[in-house]
């Protein structure tokens, strides 16, 4: 066990249940655990159901049972999964639903909840978030306990995805899409200024790297078993330690550096020196250097955001090609600043990603190769639209991406009945 300014690195050699018990005993030694609150909301990283991309259900089971045993009246597991997916489906396919059934905790599908708007203080823009989040977690004297349980992962767009990045799920899919550009880092810092968990526990059973979606064909190159939990009451401090375990200083993680401007964390940063010396690796945040030879990407020379159009599209192509046997034989145009000579080398199907590229090249390419050969994915990072287009180009059905078509159809239907605002790929 290592203790840094109220941040604990806890080994799980005696099992997750004991590790959770030990972790909270050390975290809470100077304060009451429940703080007289009977409702507990747990936010995992339930981004998707791809193996190793999400918080382990065994850890969630241990955390849920721990709070019930320590006086919680009701525990909730809340999530709004990634664009292109639906939270009900993720809960079914990750084992989360089974954990809920066994423990008595209740699911909160945030994509199905009514929305309100909040203003991001530095960005200065309104975004839609669930009313439940705004009502329960904005005030300092709130009635419910908020626990964040992210996964220990690198991320190609934000370097790491830990506790602060875990709150990106509070944004509606529409607002996530339009904020996945160079301003993403400030959006994350602003969300943290509005919403702060009472406790953050990073699932470090494995370090996940080369991006946040480990390719199954190259799994040995993307995960390493660490068997640790990292926990504390200050999410920024916990994230700073988590980033250090992954090999990164806080100044290398833009959203952490921005969040740190509003807090004095010099003592934590000083305390990190030499304290986590057993973690010596620097786990790569960029996606693997593999890409289909017969898919050509034409990048704009004036503007191209790695936080959106560039790296999310690359990740999806890799996923569909290597893990699901997708076909190539098409071009992708992204960013701003394309010359006519290069565009003239496009002779077949083409996907234009992002508003910048669509505005500049759509009409010209449609006149050259025909409208039916031009597919569009607008906004800065519309994962659902990009996935729909890539599935069509790569001869894959979106239903081929789920473990069970029937479970997927049931979840999609129930989600829509209950008002889900998730943006999902077209299955027709």
N, C-alpha and C positions, 0 to 999 in steps of 0.2 A: 504494500500500500504506500502511495506517495501522496502527500498533502501539500497543496500550493494555494495559499490565500483562500482557504475554504473550498478549493477544488480538490476532489479526491480521485485518484486512479486506483481502482479496485480490481484485483485479480478475481477470476471466476473459477478458480481451480476446485473449489468446493461446491460448485453448482451455481446457477443463476439465482435461485431463491435465496441462498445464503449470502451471495454477493450483494443482492438488493438490500437485504436486512443489514449487512455490515455497512454498506454505503450510506444508507439513511441514518444509521446510528452515529456515524462520524459527521455527516453533514449537519444533522439536527442537534448536535450536542449543546449548542448555545441558543436554541430556539425551539418552541413547540412544533411538532411535526404538522399537525392538522390545522393549527392556528384557529381552532374553533369553527372550522368549516366542514360541512358534512357532504358536500358535492365535490367530486373530483373529476376533472376533465383531462384525459391523456391524449396528447397529440403525437402519434408516431410518425416516422417517415414511411407513409404508405403510398409512395409516388406511383407504384406500378406493381405488377405481380411477377416481373422477371426475377429469377433467382438471384439472391444477394443484393437486390436493389432496395429492399425494404427492411425495416426494423424487425428483428426476429420475433415470431409469435411467442416463443418460450419466455423471452424477456418481458413481453407485455403481460403474459399470464402471471409472472412473478410479481410485477409491479402492481397489477390489479389486485391480486390476492393480498399483497402487503398492505395496501390501503384499506381493504375491507377488514383485515385483522386489526387495523389500528383506528377503527372508528368511523370509516366512511359509510354514509348511508346509501349512496349510489355512486358508482363509477361509470364514466362514459368514455368511449373511445371515439375520437372525432378526427375526421380527415376530409380533404377535398383533393382527390388524386389528380395526377397530371393531366394537362390537355390531351385530348385524344383517348381518354379513358374515363371510366365512371367508378365512383367510390364503392358502390355496392358490388360491382364486379371484382374489384381489387380485394375487398374483404372476403369474398367467396373463394378466391383463388390463392390467397396467401395463408390461409388457416386462421385469419383473424375472426371470422364468423364462428368457427369452432371454439376459439378461446372465449368469445362472448357467451356462447351457449353454455359452456362449462362453468364459467365464473359468475354469471348473473350480471355482468357489465352490459351496458346498452350502447348500440352503435349510434353515432351522430354523423349522418351523411351531409356534410356541409354544402355540397352542391345542390342539395334538395331544400335547403333552408332559404327563407326570405332574406333579401338583401337590404342593406342601407348603405349610405355613403359616408366616407371619412376623407379628410384632407391630409395628404402626406405633407408634413410641415416644411420640409426643405424643398422637395420637388414642387410643392404648391399646386398639386392637382388632386381632384377627387377620384377615388377608386371605390368600387363596390366590394363590400365584405358581408358575411352573414351577420344578421342582426344579433344572433346569439353571441358572437364574438364581441361585438361592440357593447352589448349590454352587460356581459359577464366579466370582461377582462380589461376594460379601460381604466376603471377607477382604482385608486390605491387601496381602498378598503372594500374590496370585492367580497362577495359571499361564497365564491367557488374557488377551489384550488386548481391551478393550471400547471400540468406537468408536461414538459416536452421530452420526447424520447427519440431523437434522431439517430441515424446510422452514421458510422465513421466512414465517410466517403470523400474522395476528391471529386472535383466537378470541372469540366472543361471551360465553363463560362464564368464560374465564380471561385475557382481554385479549390475550395472545399465547400461541402454542403453539410452543415451541422445544425446547431440550435437556431441561429438567426435565420439562416436560409430555410429552415423548416417552416417558417411562418409565411413563406410565399404562397402556401396553400390557402391563406385567408383571402387572397384576391380571387375574384371571379375569373373564369377561363378567358373571357374577353379582355379583362384588364391585364391578366398575365401576358397574353399575346402581345398587346401593344406596348408593354413595359419591358419586353425582352430585347432591349437594345443597349447602347452604351450607358444609359441611365439606370440600368438594373441594380447596380451596387448601391446607389443612393436610395432607391426604392426599398431595398432590404434594410438599410440603416434606419430609414424613416419608420418602417413597420415596427422595428424593434423599439424605437422611441415611444411608440403608442402602446405596444403589447409586450409585456415581460412575464415569462413563466416564473412560477414560484420555485420550481426545481427543474433542472435540465440533466438528463442522464443520456450520455452517448453510448449507443450499442457498439462496442468495439470488439465483439466476438470475432469479427473479421475486419481488416482494413480493405476497403474496396477502392480501386484506383484505375487509371486510364479511363477516367470519366465515371459517371454515376450509373451507367447501364453496362455491367460487365458482359461482354460477348461470351456466350456459352461455348463457342468453338475455340475460344482462347482463354478459358476460365483460369487456368493456372498462371496466366500472365496478368490477371486482373484482381486477384484476391490473395490475402495472406491471413492466416489465423493468428489472432493476438490474444483472445480470451481476456479482455479487460472491459470494465465500464469506467466512464469518466463522468463525474457528477458534481453538482454544486448548486448554489442558489442564484448565482449571477451568470446568466447565459453567455455574456461576452467573455467572462473569465473562463468558463468551461470551454467555449469555442477556441479561445486562445491556446489552451492546453491541447485540445483536440487537433488543432492545426499544427502545433509543434510535434505531436506524435506522428502526424502524417509527413512532417519534414518541412513545414512552412512557418516563417515568422509572420507576425500579425500584419506587418507593413506590406507583405506580399499578397494579402487577401483584402481586396479593395473594400468590401462591405464591412469587414471587421475594423479596418483602419478608419473608415468613416464613422462607424458606431463608437469607436474609442475616443473620437474628438469630444464627445459629450460626457465622457467619464474619465476620471483619473485612474488608469490601470497600470501606472508605472511600477507599482509594487508587485503586481502579478507578473509583468514582463521581466522585472529584475529577478523575481523568484524562480522564473523558468530556467534561468541559466544553470546548467549542470544538473537540474533536478530530474529531468527526463532523459538522462544520458543513455538509458538502455534502449531508447528508441532512436536509432541512428540512421534509418533509411529516409530517403526523400521519395515518396510514392508519386509517380507521374500523374498529373491532372489531365493532360491532353489525351484524347482518344488514341487508340492504337494506330500505328502507322500501316494500316491495311485498308485497301479500297479497291473496288472492282475496276479492272483495266478498261472495261467497255462502258464505263459511265464517266463522262467528261464534265468537269465543273468549270464554268467560265465566271471568273470573279471580277467585279467592278474595281477599277483602279482609284476611284475617288472616295468611295465609302463602302464599307462592308463590316457589319457588327458581328464579331465572334460570339457575342452573347445571344444572338438570335439566329438570323438567316444562315450564317456560315456553319456553326458547329452543331446546332440541332439537326440541320439537314444532313450533315455528314454522319451524325450518330444514327439517324434513321436508316440511311442507305446501308451502313455497315450492318445494322441489326437485321434488316430484311434480306440482305444478300448472303451473309455468312450463317445466320442462325435459322433462316426460314427458306433458303434456297431460291431467293428471288433472282430474276433475270436482269441483265443490263441492256445496253443497246440504245441509250438515250443521252441527252445533254441536260445540264442544269445551269441556269443563269441566275446569278444573285449579285446584289450590290449595285452601286451607281458608278458609271464611267466605263462604257463599253464602246469599242470602235466598230464601225460597220464591217471592216475587213474580217474581224473575228466572228461577228455574228453571221457573216455570209458562209462560214464553214459549217453552219448547222443545216442539216438536210433532212432530219427526221424528227421524231417526237422530242419535245423539250418541256421541261418544268421551269417556270419562272417563279422564283421565291422572293417574297417581300415587296412592299410597296415601291421602294426605290427602283428595283429592276423592272417591275411591271409597268410603271409609268414611262420608263425610258425605252423599253424594248418590245412591249407586247404587240403594238400595232405593226411594227416592222416585221417581227417574226411571224405574226399571223398572216401577213401578206406574202411572206416568203415560203412558209411550209404548210400553210392552211390552218384555219382556226381549230379544226378538230385535232391537230397535232400539238397544240399549245395548251398546257395545263397551268393553272395559276394557284399560288398560295399567298394570299394577301396578308397585310399587317406585318409585324416584325418577327413573329414566331408563332404562326398558326399551326400547331402540331397536328390538329385534326385534319386540316386541309392538306398539309404536306403529306401526311400519312395516306390519305385517300388517293392523292395523285400518285405517290410512289407505289402503292399497292396496284394501281391500274397499270402503271408502266412496267412493273416487275412481275406481273401476272400472279398476284397473291390476293386472296380474299382476307379482309380484316378479321374474319372469323377464324382463319387459320392461325392467328396469333394467340388465341386463347386456349387454355387446357381443355375446355369443354364448350362446344358450340351451344348446347342446351342451357348450360349455366349462364353463358354470356347473354343469350337471347332473353332468358328469364330476368336477369339483372337489368338489362337495358329496358325491358318493358316496365318492370316495377319502378325503376328510376324515373322514367318519363311519367308514369302515373302519379308519382309523388313529387313531381315538379322539378326534377333535376335540370340544372342549367349547364351541365357538362357538355362540352363540345367534343363529339366523337366522330370517327371516320364513317363515311357512308358505307353501309354493308350491302348496298344494291349495285 
